Amino acid sequence: MDHSNIVSMFEMMDTSNKGTISFVQYREGLKTLGLLNEDEVLKDDGHAITLEKFRAEVCIRPASPQAFARKF
């Protein structure tokens, strides 16, 4: 995914413009991008998610076949 798209997605979720998103927003963002299965469980460490963490996670996770199929 292009860097500018990752930033745009993060900014859409960061409605308060704090530079962080909640764990729930993070998880839903990954699902929206097709990077998280419904069955996959992420552990909430209690820390807010920064753009850097979101970008790193998006870049290391492979997209699911369902996400690829939705694009067409």
C-alpha positions as CSV (number, residue, x, y, z in Angstrom):
1,M,0.0,0.0,0.0
2,D,1.2,3.5,-0.9
3,H,2.5,5.6,2.0
4,S,0.0,8.4,1.3
5,N,-2.9,6.0,1.4
6,I,-1.8,4.7,4.8
7,V,-1.5,8.2,6.1
8,S,-5.0,9.1,4.6
9,M,-6.5,6.0,6.2
10,F,-5.0,6.9,9.6
11,E,-6.1,10.5,9.4
12,M,-9.7,9.4,8.6
13,M,-9.7,7.3,11.8
14,D,-7.9,10.0,13.9
15,T,-11.0,12.3,14.0
16,S,-9.7,14.2,17.0
17,N,-6.4,14.9,15.3
18,K,-4.4,13.7,18.4
19,G,-1.9,11.7,16.3
20,T,-3.2,8.4,17.7
21,I,-6.1,6.0,17.3
22,S,-7.8,3.6,19.6
23,F,-7.2,-0.2,19.5
24,V,-10.7,-0.6,18.2
25,Q,-10.1,1.8,15.3
26,Y,-6.8,0.1,14.6
27,R,-8.4,-3.4,14.4
28,E,-11.2,-2.1,12.2
29,G,-8.8,-0.3,9.9
30,L,-6.8,-3.5,9.4
31,K,-10.1,-5.4,8.7
32,T,-11.2,-2.7,6.2
33,L,-7.9,-3.1,4.4
34,G,-8.2,-6.8,4.3
35,L,-5.2,-7.3,6.6
36,L,-7.0,-9.0,9.5
37,N,-9.2,-12.1,9.4
38,E,-12.4,-12.2,11.4
39,D,-10.9,-15.1,13.4
40,E,-7.6,-13.4,14.1
41,V,-7.2,-12.1,17.6
42,L,-5.0,-9.1,18.3
43,K,-3.8,-8.3,21.8
44,D,-4.5,-4.8,23.1
45,D,-1.5,-3.6,25.0
46,G,-3.4,-0.6,26.3
47,H,-1.4,1.9,24.3
48,A,-2.8,4.3,21.7
49,I,-1.8,3.4,18.1
50,T,0.4,5.9,16.4
51,L,0.8,6.4,12.7
52,E,4.2,4.7,12.8
53,K,2.8,1.6,14.4
54,F,-0.2,1.5,12.0
55,R,2.2,2.0,9.0
56,A,4.5,-0.8,10.2
57,E,1.6,-3.2,10.7
58,V,0.1,-2.4,7.3
59,C,3.4,-3.0,5.6
60,I,4.2,-6.4,7.2
61,R,0.7,-8.0,7.0
62,P,-0.2,-9.8,3.8
63,A,-3.6,-8.9,2.3
64,S,-6.2,-11.7,2.5
65,P,-7.5,-13.2,-0.8
66,Q,-10.9,-11.8,0.1
67,A,-9.5,-8.2,0.1
68,F,-7.9,-8.8,-3.3
69,A,-11.2,-10.1,-4.7
70,R,-13.1,-7.1,-3.4
71,K,-10.9,-4.7,-5.5
72,F,-12.3,-6.1,-8.8
